[in-house]
Amino acid sequence: MAPDPGDPTARLALAVDIGGTKLAVGLVDGAGDLRHHDQVPTPAHGDGDSMFRALDELIATVRAVGHDRGWAEPTVCGVGTGGPMTLHGETVSPVNIPAWRAFPLRARLLEATGLPVHIDNDAKALALAEGWKGAAAGVPDYVGMVVSTGVGGGIVLDGRLLDGAQGNAGHIGHIVVDPDGSPCACGSHGCLEAEASGTGILNRTGRPAQDATAAEIERAGTMVGRAVASVANLLDLRLAVVAGSVALGFGAPFFAAAQREIDLRARLDFARGAVIRPAGLGRESPLVGAAAVGWRGSGIDIGIR
């Protein structure tokens, strides 16, 4: 029997989250519930094709689980990936995935999955997820952030996700927060990504983020708060929602330091009182967000244009 098109739980999206540390794939229904997921480490070596093979194998594994459980076949593939990219993810060049430079991700996934494929920046996907079902639900103006291997952002204004000319709007990771700071993979210095991401912390201290000192955690939070304050001042918004392994792993001390810096820097009347919160969906945000990219691209209403 075909799934009831009026029942959002009866339709599934194949959700794909591509990051510098891990590749994750899940099945998410139209109500935003993550039914099943799996992940593998992002291959550290090899060329673009070998990395795509790892992703393709993971997709096949997850789809097989859905088939074995008697679930409906996915109707769309939604993808969140690090950027930058060209419009609609026709090609992607994630800063933290050197094997993919102008990689034709959309065409390869179309061929591999046989599904309509919609691709967006992973942090824009997070912003969709959090506005749909998470900590920004019902809020028309906010910034969503991922602080993980890298740092990315997505901006929602007036209930609409900003895309930009090539789909790269919201790249908060490349706001300069320390002009005399560390070199960034983008070619600049002192970008938020170079100062507060897992990669940046490792490059600067020689220790992985999970071994960061209390001082380093506070510094990372301060740098994130500095960037959020700038966005609040620029765009007339008062909420930042943050996910990612570094931010969520650092926890309360990170968020407290970020809030102190926001309070110090966001002083205009319309920005004063801006707050930063952990993502309401926690570690499910990236895959729920990838599904939201798919649903949005398919014209299905998730409450955000």
Wavefront OBJ file of the C-alpha trace (Angstrom):
o trace
v 0.000 0.000 0.000
v 1.337 3.440 -0.901
v 2.031 5.817 2.002
v -0.698 8.344 2.800
v 0.544 11.656 1.312
v -1.326 13.535 4.017
v 0.539 11.766 6.834
v 3.986 13.344 7.318
v 5.229 10.330 9.261
v 4.583 8.124 6.221
v 7.160 9.822 3.986
v 10.917 9.531 4.445
v 13.885 11.613 3.432
v 17.353 10.177 2.996
v 19.399 12.614 5.096
v 23.147 13.003 4.508
v 25.515 15.025 6.708
v 29.053 15.488 5.404
v 31.710 16.820 7.758
v 35.444 16.874 8.160
v 35.298 14.334 11.002
v 32.410 12.043 10.084
v 29.943 11.093 7.380
v 26.420 10.450 8.690
v 23.313 9.164 6.930
v 19.811 8.818 8.328
v 16.160 8.301 7.499
v 13.979 11.193 8.682
v 10.233 11.360 8.309
v 8.127 14.336 7.304
v 7.406 15.164 10.942
v 11.132 15.618 11.586
v 11.713 12.408 13.528
v 15.033 10.628 12.954
v 14.037 6.984 12.445
v 17.487 5.458 11.953
v 21.034 6.621 11.320
v 24.605 5.424 11.033
v 27.983 7.069 10.558
v 31.598 6.419 9.627
v 34.760 8.502 10.048
v 35.495 10.799 7.125
v 38.374 9.143 5.233
v 41.577 10.950 6.091
v 43.364 9.890 2.914
v 42.528 9.120 -0.680
v 40.999 11.022 -3.556
v 37.504 12.363 -4.114
v 36.219 9.144 -5.623
v 37.354 7.002 -2.696
v 35.649 9.361 -0.271
v 32.442 9.219 -2.259
v 32.590 5.421 -2.240
v 32.645 5.508 1.573
v 29.560 7.731 1.520
v 27.801 5.573 -1.064
v 28.399 2.429 0.994
v 26.993 4.117 4.093
v 23.901 5.229 2.179
v 23.336 1.670 0.973
v 23.658 0.331 4.526
v 21.107 2.776 5.927
v 18.630 2.260 3.091
v 18.872 -1.501 3.605
v 17.834 -1.103 7.248
v 14.761 0.865 6.204
v 13.881 -1.767 3.638
v 14.286 -4.599 6.159
v 11.973 -2.796 8.583
v 9.289 -2.397 5.943
v 9.431 1.387 5.828
v 8.486 3.408 2.764
v 11.281 4.134 0.316
v 12.746 7.646 0.654
v 11.282 10.160 -1.783
v 14.066 12.743 -1.587
v 17.721 13.039 -0.591
v 18.659 16.082 1.492
v 22.299 16.915 2.141
v 24.129 19.216 4.518
v 27.817 19.683 3.786
v 30.634 22.027 4.599
v 31.227 24.757 2.049
v 31.883 26.690 0.023
v 29.853 25.362 -2.887
v 28.281 26.468 -6.106
v 24.545 27.056 -6.295
v 22.416 24.039 -5.282
v 25.562 22.069 -4.423
v 26.332 21.256 -8.036
v 29.961 21.305 -6.946
v 31.336 21.435 -3.404
v 34.748 22.369 -2.018
v 34.557 21.895 1.775
v 37.458 23.661 3.463
v 38.006 20.686 5.790
v 37.777 18.004 3.092
v 40.776 18.544 0.787
v 39.848 15.527 -1.368
v 36.793 17.392 -2.656
v 37.594 20.451 -4.715
v 34.821 21.387 -7.157
v 33.484 17.869 -6.575
v 30.234 17.225 -8.516
v 28.347 16.021 -5.453
v 24.798 16.538 -6.661
v 25.320 14.650 -9.919
v 27.070 11.781 -8.139
v 24.280 11.457 -5.561
v 21.585 11.645 -8.235
v 23.245 8.711 -9.961
v 23.868 6.743 -6.763
v 20.476 7.180 -5.062
v 18.020 7.593 -7.929
v 16.303 10.296 -5.859
v 15.819 14.044 -6.262
v 18.813 15.582 -4.475
v 18.890 18.923 -2.669
v 22.141 20.162 -1.127
v 22.946 23.055 1.177
v 25.576 24.167 3.636
v 25.527 22.064 6.810
v 25.056 25.065 9.062
v 22.159 26.343 6.942
v 20.694 22.863 7.317
v 21.093 23.166 11.085
v 19.307 26.528 10.993
v 16.390 24.887 9.190
v 16.245 22.041 11.712
v 16.285 24.318 14.736
v 13.618 26.608 13.294
v 11.490 23.618 12.344
v 11.660 21.554 15.536
v 14.384 22.895 17.806
v 15.463 25.841 19.930
v 14.416 28.454 17.345
v 10.941 27.062 16.641
v 8.527 29.963 16.202
v 11.332 32.566 16.061
v 11.455 34.435 12.720
v 14.966 35.921 13.098
v 18.009 33.970 14.288
v 21.412 32.567 13.355
v 22.144 28.830 13.501
v 25.755 27.738 13.963
v 27.853 24.592 13.862
v 31.087 24.690 15.883
v 32.835 21.434 15.124
v 35.782 20.511 12.892
v 34.989 23.833 11.213
v 32.559 26.658 11.937
v 29.556 27.459 9.778
v 26.361 29.444 10.022
v 22.904 29.857 8.565
v 20.739 32.953 8.932
v 16.949 33.125 9.054
v 15.365 36.579 8.701
v 11.631 37.207 8.536
v 11.098 33.443 8.506
v 13.234 32.942 5.401
v 16.596 31.174 5.156
v 19.094 33.420 3.394
v 20.845 31.807 0.452
v 22.999 34.429 -1.275
v 24.187 34.471 -4.866
v 25.858 31.048 -4.724
v 24.082 29.593 -1.692
v 26.861 30.506 0.752
v 25.125 33.159 2.882
v 25.817 32.919 6.598
v 29.495 31.894 6.592
v 30.034 33.163 10.137
v 33.141 30.985 10.453
v 34.998 33.499 8.317
v 34.159 36.602 10.294
v 37.497 37.906 11.556
v 37.455 37.862 15.367
v 41.195 38.407 15.930
v 42.972 40.413 13.207
v 46.359 39.232 14.490
v 45.187 35.669 14.963
v 45.946 32.294 13.468
v 46.111 31.573 9.742
v 42.883 30.148 8.347
v 42.487 27.539 5.621
v 40.552 30.133 3.614
v 43.732 32.214 3.269
v 42.933 34.904 5.837
v 43.992 35.255 9.467
v 41.989 35.346 12.668
v 38.745 33.934 11.288
v 36.377 32.431 13.845
v 37.022 29.018 12.286
v 40.778 29.407 12.811
v 40.278 30.427 16.434
v 37.390 28.296 17.758
v 36.947 25.175 15.588
v 38.356 21.790 16.467
v 40.864 22.168 13.662
v 41.843 25.644 14.794
v 42.295 24.580 18.397
v 44.463 21.630 17.341
v 46.584 23.798 15.061
v 47.111 26.456 17.692
v 47.636 24.315 20.818
v 48.794 20.967 19.471
v 45.957 19.258 21.402
v 42.612 17.984 20.095
v 39.539 19.878 21.217
v 38.470 17.107 23.589
v 41.670 17.768 25.572
v 41.244 21.548 25.657
v 42.042 23.369 28.889
v 39.492 25.467 30.741
v 41.202 28.585 29.400
v 40.951 27.326 25.819
v 37.263 26.490 26.257
v 36.613 29.992 27.559
v 38.585 31.518 24.698
v 36.616 29.544 22.097
v 33.343 30.652 23.666
v 34.490 34.246 23.740
v 35.380 34.183 20.051
v 32.020 32.668 19.144
v 30.242 35.292 21.251
v 32.200 38.038 19.506
v 31.054 36.799 16.102
v 27.444 36.396 17.244
v 27.419 39.956 18.605
v 28.595 41.256 15.240
v 25.825 39.356 13.458
v 23.231 40.588 15.959
v 24.362 44.178 15.417
v 24.382 43.776 11.655
v 21.132 41.903 11.113
v 18.806 42.964 13.952
v 18.388 39.533 15.542
v 18.595 38.301 19.125
v 19.068 34.550 19.017
v 21.954 32.248 18.139
v 21.442 28.476 18.254
v 24.633 26.420 18.289
v 25.397 22.746 17.652
v 28.528 20.821 16.733
v 30.863 18.496 18.582
v 33.121 21.266 19.911
v 30.354 23.539 21.220
v 28.247 20.750 22.694
v 31.320 18.939 23.994
v 32.609 22.046 25.775
v 29.154 22.586 27.250
v 28.154 25.139 29.874
v 31.527 26.949 30.281
v 31.675 27.552 26.518
v 28.139 28.947 26.364
v 28.675 31.100 29.467
v 31.794 32.674 27.959
v 29.976 33.284 24.679
v 27.050 34.951 26.460
v 29.378 37.243 28.420
v 31.010 38.397 25.194
v 27.644 38.955 23.500
v 26.485 41.052 26.451
v 29.680 43.097 26.185
v 29.581 43.633 22.407
v 25.906 43.724 21.378
v 25.077 47.158 22.799
v 22.686 48.676 20.270
v 19.098 48.820 21.491
v 17.854 46.278 18.938
v 20.709 43.820 19.633
v 20.971 44.208 23.411
v 19.660 41.079 25.117
v 20.748 38.711 22.337
v 21.163 35.173 23.646
v 23.061 32.061 22.637
v 21.588 28.599 23.234
v 22.620 25.005 22.570
v 20.759 23.391 19.691
v 17.448 22.003 20.916
v 17.802 18.859 18.798
v 21.307 18.167 20.086
v 23.277 15.728 18.001
v 20.254 14.957 15.817
v 20.269 18.491 14.382
v 22.566 17.840 11.391
v 20.519 14.935 10.014
v 17.142 16.508 10.757
v 18.527 19.604 9.044
v 19.667 17.641 6.008
v 16.158 16.214 5.723
v 14.758 19.741 6.037
v 16.936 20.763 3.087
v 15.330 17.949 1.109
v 11.781 18.804 2.145
v 12.306 22.533 1.515
v 13.776 21.783 -1.904
v 10.778 19.590 -2.694
v 8.353 22.369 -1.823
v 7.077 20.758 1.403
v 6.225 23.297 4.110
v 8.463 23.094 7.196
v 7.574 26.576 8.443
v 10.658 28.276 6.966
v 10.763 29.567 3.425
l 1 2 3 4 5 6 7 8 9 10 11 12 13 14 15 16 17 18 19 20 21 22 23 24 25 26 27 28 29 30 31 32 33 34 35 36 37 38 39 40 41 42 43 44 45 46 47 48 49 50 51 52 53 54 55 56 57 58 59 60 61 62 63 64 65 66 67 68 69 70 71 72 73 74 75 76 77 78 79 80 81 82 83 84 85 86 87 88 89 90 91 92 93 94 95 96 97 98 99 100 101 102 103 104 105 106 107 108 109 110 111 112 113 114 115 116 117 118 119 120 121 122 123 124 125 126 127 128 129 130 131 132 133 134 135 136 137 138 139 140 141 142 143 144 145 146 147 148 149 150 151 152 153 154 155 156 157 158 159 160 161 162 163 164 165 166 167 168 169 170 171 172 173 174 175 176 177 178 179 180 181 182 183 184 185 186 187 188 189 190 191 192 193 194 195 196 197 198 199 200 201 202 203 204 205 206 207 208 209 210 211 212 213 214 215 216 217 218 219 220 221 222 223 224 225 226 227 228 229 230 231 232 233 234 235 236 237 238 239 240 241 242 243 244 245 246 247 248 249 250 251 252 253 254 255 256 257 258 259 260 261 262 263 264 265 266 267 268 269 270 271 272 273 274 275 276 277 278 279 280 281 282 283 284 285 286 287 288 289 290 291 292 293 294 295 296 297 298 299 300 301 302 303 304 305
